[in-house]
């Protein structure tokens, strides 16, 4: 299987965190030999507008927005399927990942590959430390940062 990485994260706040994560994604691609495609569109105002209204949770809408874009890019690059690194996180909404991934797949006519990778989370942390990669402390959006650090 050939893997193509894709970075699209208009949800990440602030801009310096976005840049840290983009640098980390590029470094991970270098270490693993995975080619990385980057959508550098960074528009927090548009992201807030897109996730503030609609059905489901804010997180579900955010996940859906990013999986829609991943499906589009997978098709544009001739891929047979797409997936997400979100599936390794024990803090992500896996039900939303599955549902929103399936919706994006159906909408774009491409397969969505979901696998619960949470059992590999510890190994991913070990490898990122070994490789010297940046590890974020919160999901990415302003609200998730607030949720992470409130009460400290």
CORRAMO-V591141 format. One record per residue. RES is the residue in three letters. PHI is phi as a letter, one per 40 degrees, with the letter a starting at -180 (none if undefined). OMEGA is omega in whole degrees, 0 to 359 (NA if undefined). D_CENTER is the distance of its C-alpha to the mean C-alpha in Angstrom with 2 decimals. Layout:
res=[RES	RES]
phi=[PHI	PHI]
omega=[OMEGA	OMEGA]
d_center=[D_CENTER	D_CENTER]
This chain:
res=[UNK	UNK	UNK	UNK	UNK	UNK	UNK	UNK	UNK	UNK	UNK	UNK	UNK	UNK	UNK	UNK	UNK	UNK	UNK	UNK	UNK	UNK	UNK	UNK	UNK	UNK	UNK	UNK	UNK	UNK	UNK	UNK	UNK	UNK	UNK	UNK	UNK	UNK	UNK	UNK	UNK	UNK	UNK	UNK	UNK	UNK	UNK	UNK	UNK	UNK	UNK	UNK	UNK	UNK	UNK	UNK	UNK	UNK	UNK	UNK	UNK	UNK	UNK	UNK	UNK	UNK	UNK	UNK	UNK	UNK	UNK	UNK	UNK	UNK	UNK	UNK	UNK	UNK	UNK	UNK	UNK	UNK	UNK	UNK	UNK	UNK	UNK	UNK	UNK	UNK	UNK	UNK	UNK	UNK	UNK	UNK	UNK	UNK	UNK	UNK	UNK	UNK	UNK	UNK	UNK	UNK	UNK	UNK	UNK	UNK	UNK	UNK	UNK	UNK	UNK	UNK	UNK	UNK	UNK	UNK	UNK	UNK	UNK	UNK	UNK	UNK	UNK	UNK	UNK	UNK	UNK	UNK	UNK	UNK	UNK	UNK	UNK	UNK	UNK	UNK	UNK	UNK	UNK	UNK	UNK	UNK	UNK	UNK	UNK	UNK	UNK	UNK]
phi=[none	c	b	b	c	a	b	a	a	c	c	c	b	c	d	c	c	d	c	c	c	c	d	c	c	c	c	c	c	c	c	c	g	c	c	b	b	b	b	c	c	b	b	d	c	c	c	d	c	c	b	c	b	h	c	g	c	d	c	c	c	c	d	c	c	c	c	d	c	c	c	d	c	c	c	c	b	g	c	c	a	a	a	a	c	d	c	c	c	c	b	c	c	c	c	c	d	c	c	c	c	c	c	c	c	c	c	b	g	a	c	b	b	b	a	c	c	d	c	c	d	d	c	c	c	c	c	c	c	d	c	g	c	c	b	c	b	a	d	i	c	d	c	c	c	c	c	c	b	c	g	c]
omega=[175	183	174	179	178	179	176	185	179	181	190	183	356	182	180	176	177	181	177	183	176	176	178	179	178	179	177	176	178	182	186	183	179	177	183	172	184	169	186	176	180	184	182	180	178	179	178	180	184	183	183	181	177	182	177	183	174	182	178	179	178	178	180	180	183	178	174	180	178	178	178	182	178	177	182	181	175	179	178	185	175	179	180	175	178	186	177	186	176	182	180	178	185	176	177	178	181	183	183	175	178	178	179	179	180	181	185	178	180	181	172	179	176	170	179	183	181	178	180	184	179	179	179	177	180	181	180	176	180	183	179	182	177	175	180	183	179	186	178	185	180	181	180	176	178	180	181	189	179	179	178	NA]
d_center=[20.40	19.02	15.33	13.80	10.64	8.78	7.35	7.05	6.53	9.89	9.40	9.97	13.65	16.03	16.12	17.10	14.02	11.93	14.40	14.30	10.63	11.30	14.44	12.92	10.71	14.02	16.00	14.07	14.71	18.28	18.85	17.67	18.98	15.86	16.11	13.25	13.12	12.05	12.12	13.56	14.29	14.03	15.85	15.39	18.44	17.14	13.90	16.27	18.57	16.15	15.02	18.44	20.29	20.03	20.02	18.14	16.38	14.55	11.45	12.09	12.59	9.42	7.43	10.18	10.05	6.70	7.94	11.26	10.49	9.09	12.33	14.39	13.49	14.09	17.41	18.28	18.02	20.06	17.67	18.92	15.69	11.91	9.55	6.14	5.94	5.42	9.00	10.44	10.27	13.59	12.64	10.10	12.02	12.39	14.92	12.70	10.12	13.35	15.04	12.56	11.69	15.48	16.17	14.12	15.82	19.15	18.84	18.25	20.35	18.04	17.25	14.10	14.14	13.22	14.51	14.55	13.84	14.65	18.05	16.64	14.95	18.20	18.49	15.07	16.38	19.68	18.48	16.45	19.69	21.80	20.00	19.95	16.22	14.93	13.42	12.14	14.23	12.30	9.05	9.40	11.67	15.40	16.13	13.92	15.64	18.91	18.38	17.71	20.78	23.24	26.33	26.28]
